[in-house]
Protein backbone atom coordinates (compact mmCIF):
# COMPACT_ATOMS: atom_id res chain seq x y z
CA UNK A 1 0.00 0.00 0.00
CA UNK A 2 1.30 3.45 -0.93
CA UNK A 3 -1.53 5.82 0.00
CA UNK A 4 -4.44 5.46 2.40
CA UNK A 5 -7.51 7.71 2.44
CA UNK A 6 -9.56 7.83 5.62
CA UNK A 7 -12.39 10.03 6.85
CA UNK A 8 -11.18 13.03 8.84
CA UNK A 9 -12.68 14.38 12.04
CA UNK A 10 -14.65 16.84 9.90
CA UNK A 11 -17.68 15.23 8.26
CA UNK A 12 -17.31 15.13 4.50
CA UNK A 13 -13.53 15.52 4.45
CA UNK A 14 -10.87 12.84 4.02
CA UNK A 15 -7.22 12.57 4.97
CA UNK A 16 -4.64 11.12 2.64
CA UNK A 17 -1.61 9.49 4.21
CA UNK A 18 1.50 8.01 2.67
CA UNK A 19 2.60 4.56 3.76
CA UNK A 20 5.58 4.13 1.43
CA UNK A 21 8.40 6.08 -0.11
CA UNK A 22 6.53 5.90 -3.43
CA UNK A 23 3.45 7.48 -1.86
CA UNK A 24 5.58 10.20 -0.28
CA UNK A 25 7.33 10.98 -3.56
CA UNK A 26 3.98 11.08 -5.38
CA UNK A 27 2.58 13.55 -2.82
CA UNK A 28 5.68 15.72 -3.11
CA UNK A 29 5.33 15.89 -6.89
CA UNK A 30 1.68 16.97 -6.63
CA UNK A 31 1.88 19.61 -3.89
CA UNK A 32 4.14 22.59 -3.25
CA UNK A 33 6.91 22.25 -0.70
CA UNK A 34 5.02 24.54 1.67
CA UNK A 35 2.33 21.82 2.00
CA UNK A 36 4.64 18.85 2.63
CA UNK A 37 4.73 19.06 6.42
CA UNK A 38 0.94 18.96 6.66
CA UNK A 39 0.79 16.07 4.20
CA UNK A 40 3.48 14.03 5.97
CA UNK A 41 1.80 14.61 9.35
CA UNK A 42 -1.58 13.47 7.92
CA UNK A 43 -3.10 16.88 8.64
CA UNK A 44 -4.25 17.75 5.11
CA UNK A 45 -7.95 17.14 4.41
CA UNK A 46 -9.69 16.90 1.06
CA UNK A 47 -13.27 16.99 -0.13
CA UNK A 48 -14.64 13.97 -2.02
CA UNK A 49 -14.25 15.47 -5.52
CA UNK A 50 -10.64 16.47 -4.96
CA UNK A 51 -9.81 13.19 -3.23
CA UNK A 52 -11.29 11.13 -6.07
CA UNK A 53 -9.19 13.03 -8.61
CA UNK A 54 -6.05 12.52 -6.52
CA UNK A 55 -6.71 8.81 -6.03
CA UNK A 56 -7.43 8.28 -9.73
CA UNK A 57 -4.17 10.00 -10.60
CA UNK A 58 -2.25 7.97 -8.02
CA UNK A 59 -3.68 4.71 -9.35
CA UNK A 60 -2.81 5.79 -12.90
CA UNK A 61 0.76 6.29 -11.71
CA UNK A 62 0.82 2.69 -10.45
CA UNK A 63 0.41 3.37 -6.73
CA UNK A 64 -1.54 1.02 -4.53
CA UNK A 65 -4.33 3.00 -2.88
CA UNK A 66 -6.64 2.02 -0.04
CA UNK A 67 -9.72 4.07 0.60
CA UNK A 68 -13.13 3.74 2.13
CA UNK A 69 -15.98 4.44 -0.25
CA UNK A 70 -16.10 8.15 -0.97
CA UNK A 71 -19.68 9.21 -1.58
CA UNK A 72 -21.32 12.47 -2.47
CA UNK A 73 -24.28 13.68 -0.44
Buried (B, 14 or more C-beta within 10 A) or exposed (E): EBBBBEBBEEEEBBBBBBEEEBBBBBBBEEBEEEBBEEBBEBEBBBEBEEBBEBBEEBEEBEBBBEBEEBEEE
